[in-house]
């Protein structure tokens, strides 16, 4: 489970703006990294599967939906 860069360009810009402070308080967590692409391109994987979720998920009142990715990368034998 990992924070990921939002697909919305305005939200992505906002996440990039707060990243330096968040990195200090978030133990190095990268809000503005395209984690799915980083993992997929890091090696010649046998398979890579991921799914995105936002928290809060269904709340229409939420101003910011924080995107997360959950996934599995399987190494080639």
C-alpha positions in Angstrom: 0.0 0.0 0.0 1.4 3.3 -1.0 0.4 6.9 -1.6 0.4 7.7 -5.3 0.4 10.8 -7.5 -3.2 11.9 -8.2 -4.3 11.7 -11.8 -6.0 15.1 -11.5 -3.4 17.6 -12.6 -4.5 20.3 -10.1 -4.5 17.9 -7.2 -1.1 16.5 -8.4 0.3 20.0 -8.3 -1.0 20.6 -4.8 0.5 17.3 -3.6 3.9 18.3 -5.2 3.8 21.6 -3.4 3.3 20.1 0.0 5.7 17.2 -0.7 8.8 18.7 1.0 7.0 19.2 4.3 5.2 15.9 4.1 8.5 14.1 3.5 9.7 15.4 6.8 6.6 14.4 8.8 5.6 11.4 6.7 8.8 9.4 7.1 9.9 9.9 3.5 6.5 9.0 2.0 6.3 10.5 -1.6 2.8 11.9 -2.3 3.8 13.1 -5.8 5.6 9.9 -7.1 3.9 7.8 -9.9 4.5 4.7 -7.8 2.7 2.3 -10.2 5.0 3.4 -13.1 8.1 3.4 -10.9 7.5 -0.2 -9.9 6.4 -1.4 -13.4 9.6 0.1 -14.9 12.0 -0.9 -12.2 12.7 -4.4 -13.4 11.6 -7.1 -15.9 8.8 -8.4 -13.8 6.9 -11.6 -14.6 3.7 -9.7 -13.8 2.6 -6.5 -12.1 -1.0 -5.9 -10.8 -2.2 -2.8 -9.0 -5.4 -1.1 -8.1 -6.1 2.5 -7.0 -8.3 3.5 -4.1 -9.1 6.9 -2.7 -9.7 7.7 1.0 -12.3 8.8 1.8 -13.9 6.5 -0.8 -17.5 7.5 -1.2 -17.7 10.8 0.7 -19.0 13.5 -1.6 -18.2 16.1 1.1 -14.5 15.4 1.1 -12.4 18.2 -0.4 -9.3 16.0 -1.0 -9.4 12.3 -1.9 -6.0 10.8 -1.1 -5.1 8.2 -3.7 -3.5 4.9 -2.7 -2.2 2.0 -4.8 -2.2 -1.6 -3.7 -0.4 -4.1 -5.8 1.8 -7.1 -6.4 4.9 -7.4 -8.5 6.1 -10.9 -9.2 9.8 -11.4 -10.1 10.8 -13.5 -13.1 12.4 -16.8 -12.1 
